[in-house]
């Protein structure tokens, strides 16, 4: 079996990342995903050039479009729309992140398609939702997810400028959300016989990402302070630098449980009973002093040396702050299934895996991302065969 949704037929009208990411997850899980592209192609095909890749590869596009088939259709023409409608007549799911206004002009809005295909599950990702003054406003995830939803603000230290988001962070989160919603809608269809519209937005996804903060504000009217490592209220939940410059995070969230192991690890078991640090309130008041002391101690050994000391304390929780090179070299990353081999002719290409496994119906990618229109003739031949049959 190629995955838990093998046999599922998906038509994608997606651009850039969010929509393609949702259907890429379904493709990984075994769905037959037909990607409709305009004659100029999904603009995501430009990512390779935008990133300065000079080896003829487009890593972001490969990630979000592997195991799909590509057909080129001009949806501004009657012929192009007719072929798309014929594909949708056989489909279980339609996935799109094209703006609602453009979908309506093309006749690919939910109301139009559901009237034709009542069993179709229609998956939609928008920037800001389907109603309201900005419903049809253009949005990338840097705008709707990162900036407007508060993520950037909450990651900005006081007095500093906001950090830059890494590519596709909100898009991939929204894609995972939509893939889950589509599967729930398919389950509902088994009971009701009807498809439905399922949607999410980059704005909603961003708000959910910072919902720890946002819900606290809703229920109390008080924001959670943005931490600075030199004055963290809980010095046991902070990042530090080892003597070789490598940084790590200690995660002593539970004070009574995690404070004694930290004291032993740094060679100060007497701190357990030191009135300056003996309980959470004291550590909060004397946090800057304690952090400065820990900085001096952690600077005396390399991270590898500290890792050996940390391993002797089962209740000392920590993590290295990894670079990309560190992640790729991390044995645990590979053991956890973080890399998948994508077949490419007689060879394979190592890529990042989508983040879910099925131990009864395991999935595996089937092919790299298609070339623009690579399967146009093949798909049209299939439609002709169905007409005859």
C-alpha positions, 0 to 999 in steps of 0.5 A: 500500500502506498499510504493511508489515502491511496486511491484518493483523487485530488485536484490542486489549483495552488500557487506558491506554498500553502495550497501546494503544501496541503496537497503535497501531504496528501500526495505523500500519504498516497493520493493521486494529486493532479496539479493544474498549472497555467501556461506560465506555471505555478510561480513557486517554480521561481523559488530556485532562481530567487534563492540563487540556486545555480545547479538547476534545482528548486528545493522548496518547490520539490518539497511541496510538489513531489509525487504529483502530476502536472497538467497545463490548462488555461482556465481563462478559456472554455477548453481549459475550464472544461478539462478542469471540470472533467477532472473534478468530476472524478475527484474526491478533493479540490485544494486551492489557495487562489484568492476567492475573487479570482476563483469566483471569476473563473467559476471555481468558487465553492458554490459553483463547484459544489452545485456540480459535484456535491460529493467534492471536498473543497479545501481552501486556504486564504490569507485573512478568511472568507468574510470581512473587509480584507477577505480578498486582500493579497497575502503571503505568510510573512504578512498574514501569519507572521506580521498581522497575527502577532508572531513577529511582535512576540519574537521581537526583543524590546527595543530591537527590530522584528526578526525575519521569518524563515520561508514557508513557516506559516504556509506549511503550518496552514497546509498541515491544518488543511490536510487534517481538515480535508481528512475529517471532511472525507470521514464526514462524507462517509456518513452523510454522502456529501462533500463540504467546504473546509478552510483555514487562513494564514491569519488564523494559523498565526493566531493559533500559533501564538494562542498561548499568549493570545488566549491569556490576553483574552481571559485576563487582559494581560499580555505575557512579557517578552523575555530577555535571557539576562533577566528571565524570571525562571533562569532554569528555562533559558539558553546559555553558551558553552565554552566553545561558543555553542549555545544550548537551552535548558528546560527546567519548567518544573522548579521543584523537580528540575532545580536540584539536578541543575545545581548538581550538574553545575557543581553547586549542590548547596544552591538547593538550600541557598535562600537566594535560589531555594524556591521559584520566587527567590530565583525570580527575584535573584534571576539576573545574579543567578543567570550571570553565575551560570553564564560563567560556569557554562563557559568553562567547558565545551558543549560536548563536555557538558552533554556528558555531565547532563547525561548523568542527570535523568531529570535535567532536560536540555537541547542543543541549539542546532544549525541546519548542519547540526540537524542533518548530522543528528543521528536522532533526526534520522532515527525519527524519520526526518529524511525521506528518499524520493525516487528519481529515475534510477537514483533517489534524492534525500528530502525532508519528510512531512511530519506524520507516520502511519505504522499500519499503512506506511507511506513513501514518496513516489517521484520528484516534483513534475516538470511544468505540464509533464503529465498533460498528455497522459492525463488528457489520454486518461480522460478520453479513455473514460469518455469511451469507457 
